[in-house]
Amino acid sequence: MLTREEFIRDRERVFDKVYGALSGLAIGDSFGDASRKQENRANYAITTDFNKGASWSTDDTEFALLTAKTLIRCGGKLTTEECVRSWMEDVVTQDEYKRGGASEIEAANNLRKGLLPPLSGKFNAFHMSDGSSMRIGPIGIICAGDPEKAKEYARIESEVSHYRDGVWGAQAVAAAVAVAMVDGSIDEIIDAAMSAIPEESWLYYNMTQAFAMLEKSGGNILDIWMDLHDFLWTSSWATTAEAIPSAFACLKAKNDDFRTGITLAGNFGRDADTIGAVAGVILGAKYGAKGIPERWIEKTRYPSGTCLTFTKGIDIRSYAEKMTDIILQGE
């Protein structure tokens, strides 16, 4: 694993990792959402590629771009005030959110009432959802090589809409991305994620149980495929304690290359767009844009604005360039 100082010596490497992570999140989001659609299942059973139709983005990619926009505007110096400003400008001002997550809708309503973080997240009926984890990847990118900073920034950002497990899940993903950016091994990536999760939490219990099941199977996730789903199942499929262990179990089982990892995570079912987005941002950070099929990057390069209208037509490559500059200028 590289140190942050070693990592930033090569701008081309930094950009490749940043672009890979941002694109990986968008690809995993769209890929996972496609794989669970009935027509895809009827036609292909298992989705292995994008079909000929246009791709789209869901709230996962678009809220992640909100996080990225905030980081770009503040030059990587994240504060609660900067997060609230972004939500006020680009979330609260919308009257409705097509396909928006319940935790984010509730947070927007709380902000309208004058409730600010952490109360806007704490007083939220959906504060244990995976909505914070889906959008947190850009923080891990900016904090490449510094998982402790990633965890602190993830706490600041996620408290707008989440509390306890919802915050810890975001911190776990951000720390994992920060380590993946500097070529951490899969064990180092998972250790960074686990370091963010309190042992008494529901999320910690499910993460450790999922890993134990995978180890008992000898690493063959097909042997525990149905048992793992049954064990992690919650009444709401967007719960942090279900979706995040699902994503990390997929990552631990298949992580040698981006495409295989995303094919597994994207086809896991349940909240597949978030499972795909989390796996995608970590694998994209680890292998960079050069390790991702170029047609997948181009397919998802310009979001559709399905949930947050400001994201329609944003060039993810442009955001990656700006984030790369922040990483390099911050040293």
C-alpha positions as YAML, in Angstrom:
chain: A
units: angstrom
residues:
- id: 1
  name: MET
  ca: [0.00, 0.00, 0.00]
- id: 2
  name: LEU
  ca: [1.30, 3.44, -0.95]
- id: 3
  name: THR
  ca: [1.55, 6.35, 1.44]
- id: 4
  name: ARG
  ca: [-0.39, 9.45, 0.47]
- id: 5
  name: GLU
  ca: [2.90, 11.19, -0.24]
- id: 6
  name: GLU
  ca: [3.94, 8.44, -2.65]
- id: 7
  name: PHE
  ca: [0.50, 8.42, -4.24]
- id: 8
  name: ILE
  ca: [0.40, 12.10, -5.17]
- id: 9
  name: ARG
  ca: [3.79, 12.11, -6.94]
- id: 10
  name: ASP
  ca: [2.18, 10.99, -10.19]
- id: 11
  name: ARG
  ca: [-0.74, 13.12, -11.41]
- id: 12
  name: GLU
  ca: [-1.70, 10.61, -14.08]
- id: 13
  name: ARG
  ca: [-2.04, 7.90, -11.45]
- id: 14
  name: VAL
  ca: [-4.09, 10.15, -9.18]
- id: 15
  name: PHE
  ca: [-6.48, 11.10, -11.99]
- id: 16
  name: ASP
  ca: [-6.84, 7.48, -13.12]
- id: 17
  name: LYS
  ca: [-7.84, 6.46, -9.59]
- id: 18
  name: VAL
  ca: [-10.20, 9.39, -9.07]
- id: 19
  name: TYR
  ca: [-11.90, 8.87, -12.42]
- id: 20
  name: GLY
  ca: [-12.03, 5.13, -11.85]
- id: 21
  name: ALA
  ca: [-13.70, 5.55, -8.47]
- id: 22
  name: LEU
  ca: [-16.29, 8.10, -9.63]
- id: 23
  name: SER
  ca: [-17.04, 6.11, -12.77]
- id: 24
  name: GLY
  ca: [-17.08, 2.86, -10.81]
- id: 25
  name: LEU
  ca: [-19.76, 4.24, -8.52]
- id: 26
  name: ALA
  ca: [-21.90, 5.35, -11.48]
- id: 27
  name: ILE
  ca: [-21.38, 2.05, -13.28]
- id: 28
  name: GLY
  ca: [-22.22, -0.03, -10.21]
- id: 29
  name: ASP
  ca: [-25.34, 2.05, -9.62]
- id: 30
  name: SER
  ca: [-26.68, 1.72, -13.16]
- id: 31
  name: PHE
  ca: [-25.52, -1.90, -13.55]
- id: 32
  name: GLY
  ca: [-27.14, -3.00, -10.29]
- id: 33
  name: ASP
  ca: [-30.35, -1.18, -11.07]
- id: 34
  name: ALA
  ca: [-30.51, -2.81, -14.51]
- id: 35
  name: SER
  ca: [-29.75, -6.30, -13.22]
- id: 36
  name: ARG
  ca: [-32.74, -6.37, -10.90]
- id: 37
  name: LYS
  ca: [-35.26, -5.27, -13.52]
- id: 38
  name: GLN
  ca: [-37.73, -7.95, -14.51]
- id: 39
  name: GLU
  ca: [-37.08, -7.61, -18.24]
- id: 40
  name: ASN
  ca: [-33.35, -8.14, -17.75]
- id: 41
  name: ARG
  ca: [-33.95, -11.17, -15.57]
- id: 42
  name: ALA
  ca: [-36.41, -12.58, -18.09]
- id: 43
  name: ASN
  ca: [-34.07, -12.01, -21.02]
- id: 44
  name: TYR
  ca: [-30.67, -12.80, -19.50]
- id: 45
  name: ALA
  ca: [-31.16, -14.25, -15.99]
- id: 46
  name: ILE
  ca: [-27.74, -12.86, -15.04]
- id: 47
  name: THR
  ca: [-26.72, -9.41, -16.28]
- id: 48
  name: THR
  ca: [-23.12, -9.27, -17.51]
- id: 49
  name: ASP
  ca: [-23.13, -6.08, -19.55]
- id: 50
  name: PHE
  ca: [-25.19, -3.03, -20.41]
- id: 51
  name: ASN
  ca: [-27.79, -3.70, -23.07]
- id: 52
  name: LYS
  ca: [-28.28, -1.50, -26.12]
- id: 53
  name: GLY
  ca: [-30.61, 0.95, -24.37]
- id: 54
  name: ALA
  ca: [-29.47, 4.16, -22.75]
- id: 55
  name: SER
  ca: [-28.03, 3.99, -19.25]
- id: 56
  name: TRP
  ca: [-29.44, 6.06, -16.42]
- id: 57
  name: SER
  ca: [-28.43, 7.20, -12.97]
- id: 58
  name: THR
  ca: [-30.37, 6.75, -9.74]
- id: 59
  name: ASP
  ca: [-30.13, 8.62, -6.45]
- id: 60
  name: ASP
  ca: [-26.88, 6.77, -5.66]
- id: 61
  name: THR
  ca: [-24.84, 8.46, -8.37]
- id: 62
  name: GLU
  ca: [-26.64, 11.77, -8.14]
- id: 63
  name: PHE
  ca: [-26.30, 12.21, -4.38]
- id: 64
  name: ALA
  ca: [-22.65, 11.15, -4.71]
- id: 65
  name: LEU
  ca: [-22.23, 13.97, -7.21]
- id: 66
  name: LEU
  ca: [-23.79, 16.30, -4.65]
- id: 67
  name: THR
  ca: [-21.08, 15.21, -2.21]
- id: 68
  name: ALA
  ca: [-18.45, 15.69, -4.91]
- id: 69
  name: LYS
  ca: [-19.80, 19.14, -5.78]
- id: 70
  name: THR
  ca: [-19.58, 20.16, -2.13]
- id: 71
  name: LEU
  ca: [-15.97, 18.95, -1.88]
- id: 72
  name: ILE
  ca: [-15.02, 20.76, -5.08]
- id: 73
  name: ARG
  ca: [-16.63, 24.03, -3.98]
- id: 74
  name: CYS
  ca: [-14.93, 24.01, -0.56]
- id: 75
  name: GLY
  ca: [-11.58, 22.82, -1.90]
- id: 76
  name: GLY
  ca: [-11.73, 19.63, 0.12]
- id: 77
  name: LYS
  ca: [-12.15, 21.47, 3.44]
- id: 78
  name: LEU
  ca: [-15.44, 19.90, 4.44]
- id: 79
  name: THR
  ca: [-17.65, 21.34, 7.19]
- id: 80
  name: THR
  ca: [-21.22, 20.86, 8.30]
- id: 81
  name: GLU
  ca: [-22.03, 24.32, 6.98]
- id: 82
  name: GLU
  ca: [-20.76, 23.40, 3.50]
- id: 83
  name: CYS
  ca: [-22.89, 20.25, 3.47]
- id: 84
  name: VAL
  ca: [-26.01, 22.12, 4.55]
- id: 85
  name: ARG
  ca: [-25.38, 24.78, 1.90]
- id: 86
  name: SER
  ca: [-25.34, 22.12, -0.82]
- id: 87
  name: TRP
  ca: [-28.50, 20.46, 0.43]
- id: 88
  name: MET
  ca: [-30.24, 23.82, 0.64]
- id: 89
  name: GLU
  ca: [-29.23, 24.68, -2.92]
- id: 90
  name: ASP
  ca: [-29.76, 21.36, -4.70]
- id: 91
  name: VAL
  ca: [-32.05, 19.17, -2.59]
- id: 92
  name: VAL
  ca: [-34.38, 21.30, -0.48]
- id: 93
  name: THR
  ca: [-35.29, 23.46, -3.47]
- id: 94
  name: GLN
  ca: [-36.79, 20.49, -5.34]
- id: 95
  name: ASP
  ca: [-40.49, 19.81, -4.82]
- id: 96
  name: GLU
  ca: [-40.20, 16.09, -5.46]
- id: 97
  name: TYR
  ca: [-37.52, 13.46, -5.94]
- id: 98
  name: LYS
  ca: [-38.23, 10.79, -8.48]
- id: 99
  name: ARG
  ca: [-36.68, 7.62, -7.10]
- id: 100
  name: GLY
  ca: [-35.27, 9.56, -4.19]
- id: 101
  name: GLY
  ca: [-34.28, 7.72, -1.03]
- id: 102
  name: ALA
  ca: [-36.59, 8.02, 1.97]
- id: 103
  name: SER
  ca: [-33.75, 9.09, 4.28]
- id: 104
  name: GLU
  ca: [-32.81, 11.94, 1.95]
- id: 105
  name: ILE
  ca: [-36.43, 13.08, 1.53]
- id: 106
  name: GLU
  ca: [-36.89, 13.09, 5.30]
- id: 107
  name: ALA
  ca: [-33.64, 15.02, 5.75]
- id: 108
  name: ALA
  ca: [-34.76, 17.63, 3.23]
- id: 109
  name: ASN
  ca: [-38.05, 18.00, 5.11]
- id: 110
  name: ASN
  ca: [-36.15, 18.42, 8.38]
- id: 111
  name: LEU
  ca: [-33.92, 21.11, 6.87]
- id: 112
  name: ARG
  ca: [-37.05, 22.94, 5.71]
- id: 113
  name: LYS
  ca: [-38.25, 22.89, 9.33]
- id: 114
  name: GLY
  ca: [-35.00, 24.48, 10.46]
- id: 115
  name: LEU
  ca: [-33.49, 21.29, 11.92]
- id: 116
  name: LEU
  ca: [-29.74, 21.20, 11.25]
- id: 117
  name: PRO
  ca: [-27.22, 18.31, 11.54]
- id: 118
  name: PRO
  ca: [-26.96, 16.22, 13.57]
- id: 119
  name: LEU
  ca: [-30.66, 16.62, 14.42]
- id: 120
  name: SER
  ca: [-31.73, 16.48, 10.75]
- id: 121
  name: GLY
  ca: [-30.26, 12.98, 10.68]
- id: 122
  name: LYS
  ca: [-31.10, 11.89, 14.19]
- id: 123
  name: PHE
  ca: [-34.76, 12.91, 13.92]
- id: 124
  name: ASN
  ca: [-35.16, 10.82, 10.77]
- id: 125
  name: ALA
  ca: [-37.29, 7.69, 10.63]
- id: 126
  name: PHE
  ca: [-34.97, 6.27, 7.97]
- id: 127
  name: HIS
  ca: [-31.65, 7.10, 9.64]
- id: 128
  name: MET
  ca: [-30.41, 3.50, 9.34]
- id: 129
  name: SER
  ca: [-30.80, 3.37, 5.55]
- id: 130
  name: ASP
  ca: [-27.88, 2.91, 3.15]
- id: 131
  name: GLY
  ca: [-28.51, 6.35, 1.63]
- id: 132
  name: SER
  ca: [-25.43, 7.77, 3.33]
- id: 133
  name: SER
  ca: [-23.18, 4.91, 2.20]
- id: 134
  name: MET
  ca: [-24.26, 5.21, -1.43]
- id: 135
  name: ARG
  ca: [-23.16, 8.85, -1.71]
- id: 136
  name: ILE
  ca: [-20.04, 8.92, 0.45]
- id: 137
  name: GLY
  ca: [-17.47, 7.63, -2.07]
- id: 138
  name: PRO
  ca: [-16.15, 11.09, -3.09]
- id: 139
  name: ILE
  ca: [-15.00, 11.66, 0.49]
- id: 140
  name: GLY
  ca: [-12.87, 8.53, 0.40]
- id: 141
  name: ILE
  ca: [-11.46, 9.72, -2.92]
- id: 142
  name: ILE
  ca: [-10.45, 13.15, -1.57]
- id: 143
  name: CYS
  ca: [-9.00, 11.52, 1.55]
- id: 144
  name: ALA
  ca: [-6.89, 9.01, -0.40]
- id: 145
  name: GLY
  ca: [-4.40, 7.36, 1.93]
- id: 146
  name: ASP
  ca: [-5.96, 8.93, 5.05]
- id: 147
  name: PRO
  ca: [-8.80, 6.68, 6.27]
- id: 148
  name: GLU
  ca: [-9.05, 8.53, 9.61]
- id: 149
  name: LYS
  ca: [-9.79, 11.81, 7.84]
- id: 150
  name: ALA
  ca: [-12.20, 9.95, 5.57]
- id: 151
  name: LYS
  ca: [-14.11, 8.67, 8.61]
- id: 152
  name: GLU
  ca: [-14.36, 12.16, 10.12]
- id: 153
  name: TYR
  ca: [-15.50, 13.77, 6.87]
- id: 154
  name: ALA
  ca: [-18.00, 10.94, 6.37]
- id: 155
  name: ARG
  ca: [-19.44, 11.61, 9.81]
- id: 156
  name: ILE
  ca: [-19.86, 15.30, 8.96]
- id: 157
  name: GLU
  ca: [-21.56, 14.61, 5.63]
- id: 158
  name: SER
  ca: [-23.76, 11.71, 6.66]
- id: 159
  name: GLU
  ca: [-25.15, 13.39, 9.78]
- id: 160
  name: VAL
  ca: [-27.27, 15.58, 7.51]
- id: 161
  name: SER
  ca: [-29.57, 12.59, 6.99]
- id: 162
  name: HIS
  ca: [-28.42, 9.68, 9.17]
- id: 163
  name: TYR
  ca: [-27.60, 8.53, 12.69]
- id: 164
  name: ARG
  ca: [-25.73, 5.60, 14.30]
- id: 165
  name: ASP
  ca: [-25.58, 2.66, 11.83]
- id: 166
  name: GLY
  ca: [-26.37, 5.00, 8.96]
- id: 167
  name: VAL
  ca: [-23.34, 7.11, 9.87]
- id: 168
  name: TRP
  ca: [-21.10, 4.13, 10.60]
- id: 169
  name: GLY
  ca: [-21.88, 2.55, 7.25]
- id: 170
  name: ALA
  ca: [-20.85, 5.74, 5.47]
- id: 171
  name: GLN
  ca: [-17.65, 5.92, 7.49]
- id: 172
  name: ALA
  ca: [-16.86, 2.30, 6.63]
- id: 173
  name: VAL
  ca: [-17.27, 2.90, 2.89]
- id: 174
  name: ALA
  ca: [-15.29, 6.16, 2.94]
- id: 175
  name: ALA
  ca: [-12.40, 4.54, 4.83]
- id: 176
  name: ALA
  ca: [-12.40, 1.59, 2.43]
- id: 177
  name: VAL
  ca: [-12.24, 3.90, -0.59]
- id: 178
  name: ALA
  ca: [-9.42, 5.93, 0.98]
- id: 179
  name: VAL
  ca: [-7.33, 2.75, 1.33]
- id: 180
  name: ALA
  ca: [-8.29, 1.39, -2.10]
- id: 181
  name: MET
  ca: [-7.10, 4.65, -3.69]
- id: 182
  name: VAL
  ca: [-3.54, 3.96, -2.52]
- id: 183
  name: ASP
  ca: [-3.45, 0.33, -3.67]
- id: 184
  name: GLY
  ca: [-4.49, -1.30, -0.42]
- id: 185
  name: SER
  ca: [-5.07, -5.05, -0.51]
- id: 186
  name: ILE
  ca: [-8.61, -6.32, -0.08]
- id: 187
  name: ASP
  ca: [-7.78, -7.26, 3.52]
- id: 188
  name: GLU
  ca: [-6.46, -3.74, 4.20]
- id: 189
  name: ILE
  ca: [-9.58, -2.26, 2.59]
- id: 190
  name: ILE
  ca: [-11.91, -4.39, 4.72]
- id: 191
  name: ASP
  ca: [-9.88, -3.71, 7.88]
- id: 192
  name: ALA
  ca: [-10.24, 0.03, 7.25]
- id: 193
  name: ALA
  ca: [-13.98, -0.38, 6.84]
- id: 194
  name: MET
  ca: [-14.33, -2.45, 10.02]
- id: 195
  name: SER
  ca: [-12.32, 0.08, 12.03]
- id: 196
  name: ALA
  ca: [-15.19, 2.55, 11.57]
- id: 197
  name: ILE
  ca: [-17.90, 0.29, 12.96]
- id: 198
  name: PRO
  ca: [-18.59, -0.05, 16.72]
- id: 199
  name: GLU
  ca: [-18.61, -3.65, 17.87]
- id: 200
  name: GLU
  ca: [-22.00, -3.32, 19.58]
- id: 201
  name: SER
  ca: [-23.72, -2.24, 16.37]
- id: 202
  name: TRP
  ca: [-26.11, -4.19, 14.16]
- id: 203
  name: LEU
  ca: [-23.86, -3.37, 11.20]
- id: 204
  name: TYR
  ca: [-20.78, -4.88, 12.90]
- id: 205
  name: TYR
  ca: [-22.69, -8.04, 13.79]
- id: 206
  name: ASN
  ca: [-23.91, -8.56, 10.23]
- id: 207
  name: MET
  ca: [-20.53, -7.76, 8.70]
- id: 208
  name: THR
  ca: [-18.71, -10.28, 10.89]
- id: 209
  name: GLN
  ca: [-21.36, -12.93, 10.38]
- id: 210
  name: ALA
  ca: [-21.26, -12.47, 6.60]
- id: 211
  name: PHE
  ca: [-17.48, -12.81, 6.56]
- id: 212
  name: ALA
  ca: [-17.67, -15.90, 8.81]
- id: 213
  name: MET
  ca: [-20.17, -17.52, 6.45]
- id: 214
  name: LEU
  ca: [-17.93, -16.77, 3.49]
- id: 215
  name: GLU
  ca: [-14.86, -18.16, 5.26]
- id: 216
  name: LYS
  ca: [-16.72, -21.33, 6.20]
- id: 217
  name: SER
  ca: [-17.60, -21.81, 2.53]
- id: 218
  name: GLY
  ca: [-13.94, -21.60, 1.59]
- id: 219
  name: GLY
  ca: [-14.56, -18.29, -0.15]
- id: 220
  name: ASN
  ca: [-17.13, -19.74, -2.55]
- id: 221
  name: ILE
  ca: [-20.03, -17.31, -2.33]
- id: 222
  name: LEU
  ca: [-22.23, -19.56, -4.48]
- id: 223
  name: ASP
  ca: [-22.23, -22.13, -1.69]
- id: 224
  name: ILE
  ca: [-23.81, -19.60, 0.69]
- id: 225
  name: TRP
  ca: [-25.70, -17.46, -1.84]
- id: 226
  name: MET
  ca: [-29.22, -18.13, -0.55]
- id: 227
  name: ASP
  ca: [-28.22, -18.56, 3.09]
- id: 228
  name: LEU
  ca: [-26.42, -15.19, 3.04]
- id: 229
  name: HIS
  ca: [-29.44, -13.45, 1.55]
- id: 230
  name: ASP
  ca: [-31.74, -15.06, 4.13]
- id: 231
  name: PHE
  ca: [-29.46, -14.12, 7.02]
- id: 232
  name: LEU
  ca: [-29.01, -10.48, 6.00]
- id: 233
  name: TRP
  ca: [-32.64, -9.93, 4.97]
- id: 234
  name: THR
  ca: [-34.42, -6.95, 6.53]
- id: 235
  name: SER
  ca: [-37.96, -5.73, 5.96]
- id: 236
  name: SER
  ca: [-36.57, -2.69, 4.15]
- id: 237
  name: TRP
  ca: [-34.00, -3.67, 1.54]
- id: 238
  name: ALA
  ca: [-32.20, -0.33, 1.80]
- id: 239
  name: THR
  ca: [-31.07, -0.89, 5.39]
- id: 240
  name: THR
  ca: [-27.38, -0.28, 6.09]
- id: 241
  name: ALA
  ca: [-27.05, -3.51, 8.07]
- id: 242
  name: GLU
  ca: [-28.21, -5.50, 5.04]
- id: 243
  name: ALA
  ca: [-26.81, -3.67, 2.01]
- id: 244
  name: ILE
  ca: [-23.31, -2.85, 3.27]
- id: 245
  name: PRO
  ca: [-22.45, -6.39, 4.46]
- id: 246
  name: SER
  ca: [-23.81, -7.62, 1.10]
- id: 247
  name: ALA
  ca: [-21.46, -5.30, -0.78]
- id: 248
  name: PHE
  ca: [-18.41, -6.19, 1.31]
- id: 249
  name: ALA
  ca: [-19.14, -9.93, 1.14]
- id: 250
  name: CYS
  ca: [-19.19, -9.63, -2.65]
- id: 251
  name: LEU
  ca: [-15.95, -7.64, -2.57]
- id: 252
  name: LYS
  ca: [-14.22, -10.20, -0.37]
- id: 253
  name: ALA
  ca: [-15.41, -13.04, -2.59]
- id: 254
  name: LYS
  ca: [-14.47, -11.45, -5.96]
- id: 255
  name: ASN
  ca: [-11.98, -8.61, -6.17]
- id: 256
  name: ASP
  ca: [-9.32, -9.55, -8.74]
- id: 257
  name: ASP
  ca: [-10.71, -7.19, -11.38]
- id: 258
  name: PHE
  ca: [-13.40, -4.56, -11.74]
- id: 259
  name: ARG
  ca: [-15.70, -6.33, -14.17]
- id: 260
  name: THR
  ca: [-15.99, -9.62, -12.28]
- id: 261
  name: GLY
  ca: [-16.53, -7.82, -8.99]
- id: 262
  name: ILE
  ca: [-19.27, -5.60, -10.40]
- id: 263
  name: THR
  ca: [-20.97, -8.51, -12.14]
- id: 264
  name: LEU
  ca: [-21.22, -10.31, -8.81]
- id: 265
  name: ALA
  ca: [-22.29, -7.28, -6.74]
- id: 266
  name: GLY
  ca: [-24.69, -5.99, -9.38]
- id: 267
  name: ASN
  ca: [-26.47, -9.33, -9.55]
- id: 268
  name: PHE
  ca: [-26.75, -9.76, -5.79]
- id: 269
  name: GLY
  ca: [-30.33, -8.53, -5.82]
- id: 270
  name: ARG
  ca: [-32.21, -6.60, -3.14]
- id: 271
  name: ASP
  ca: [-30.82, -3.01, -3.06]
- id: 272
  name: ALA
  ca: [-28.60, -3.87, -6.00]
- id: 273
  name: ASP
  ca: [-27.94, -0.31, -7.17]
- id: 274
  name: THR
  ca: [-26.42, 0.62, -3.81]
- id: 275
  name: ILE
  ca: [-24.59, -2.70, -3.47]
- id: 276
  name: GLY
  ca: [-23.21, -2.12, -6.97]
- id: 277
  name: ALA
  ca: [-22.35, 1.52, -6.27]
- id: 278
  name: VAL
  ca: [-20.44, 0.66, -3.08]
- id: 279
  name: ALA
  ca: [-18.56, -2.20, -4.74]
- id: 280
  name: GLY
  ca: [-17.99, -0.04, -7.82]
- id: 281
  name: VAL
  ca: [-16.46, 2.94, -6.05]
- id: 282
  name: ILE
  ca: [-14.08, 0.68, -4.08]
- id: 283
  name: LEU
  ca: [-13.07, -1.45, -7.07]
- id: 284
  name: GLY
  ca: [-12.80, 1.66, -9.26]
- id: 285
  name: ALA
  ca: [-10.52, 3.26, -6.68]
- id: 286
  name: LYS
  ca: [-8.41, 0.11, -6.51]
- id: 287
  name: TYR
  ca: [-8.02, -0.55, -10.25]
- id: 288
  name: GLY
  ca: [-8.52, 2.92, -11.72]
- id: 289
  name: ALA
  ca: [-10.26, 3.90, -14.92]
- id: 290
  name: LYS
  ca: [-7.74, 1.89, -16.91]
- id: 291
  name: GLY
  ca: [-9.08, -1.26, -15.27]
- id: 292
  name: ILE
  ca: [-12.69, -0.57, -16.28]
- id: 293
  name: PRO
  ca: [-14.18, -1.33, -19.71]
- id: 294
  name: GLU
  ca: [-14.05, 2.00, -21.55]
- id: 295
  name: ARG
  ca: [-17.53, 1.56, -23.00]
- id: 296
  name: TRP
  ca: [-18.92, 1.26, -19.47]
- id: 297
  name: ILE
  ca: [-17.27, 4.52, -18.48]
- id: 298
  name: GLU
  ca: [-18.70, 6.31, -21.53]
- id: 299
  name: LYS
  ca: [-22.10, 4.70, -21.04]
- id: 300
  name: THR
  ca: [-22.48, 6.23, -17.58]
- id: 301
  name: ARG
  ca: [-20.37, 9.37, -18.00]
- id: 302
  name: TYR
  ca: [-23.30, 11.83, -18.14]
- id: 303
  name: PRO
  ca: [-25.96, 11.30, -15.43]
- id: 304
  name: SER
  ca: [-29.62, 11.48, -16.32]
- id: 305
  name: GLY
  ca: [-30.80, 13.69, -13.44]
- id: 306
  name: THR
  ca: [-33.39, 11.09, -12.48]
- id: 307
  name: CYS
  ca: [-33.43, 12.16, -8.82]
- id: 308
  name: LEU
  ca: [-31.48, 15.43, -8.46]
- id: 309
  name: THR
  ca: [-32.12, 17.66, -11.45]
- id: 310
  name: PHE
  ca: [-28.86, 19.61, -11.14]
- id: 311
  name: THR
  ca: [-26.89, 16.48, -12.09]
- id: 312
  name: LYS
  ca: [-28.40, 16.05, -15.56]
- id: 313
  name: GLY
  ca: [-25.59, 16.09, -18.11]
- id: 314
  name: ILE
  ca: [-22.73, 16.61, -15.63]
- id: 315
  name: ASP
  ca: [-19.48, 15.27, -17.07]
- id: 316
  name: ILE
  ca: [-18.08, 12.84, -14.49]
- id: 317
  name: ARG
  ca: [-14.66, 13.16, -16.09]
- id: 318
  name: SER
  ca: [-14.73, 16.91, -15.45]
- id: 319
  name: TYR
  ca: [-15.55, 16.31, -11.79]
- id: 320
  name: ALA
  ca: [-12.68, 13.83, -11.63]
- id: 321
  name: GLU
  ca: [-10.27, 16.44, -13.02]
- id: 322
  name: LYS
  ca: [-11.36, 18.98, -10.41]
- id: 323
  name: MET
  ca: [-11.07, 16.47, -7.57]
- id: 324
  name: THR
  ca: [-7.63, 15.45, -8.76]
- id: 325
  name: ASP
  ca: [-6.52, 19.09, -8.60]
- id: 326
  name: ILE
  ca: [-7.80, 19.34, -5.02]
- id: 327
  name: ILE
  ca: [-5.91, 16.22, -3.96]
- id: 328
  name: LEU
  ca: [-2.68, 17.52, -5.47]
- id: 329
  name: GLN
  ca: [-3.10, 21.12, -4.30]
- id: 330
  name: GLY
  ca: [-3.92, 20.04, -0.78]
- id: 331
  name: GLU
  ca: [-0.38, 18.87, -0.15]
...
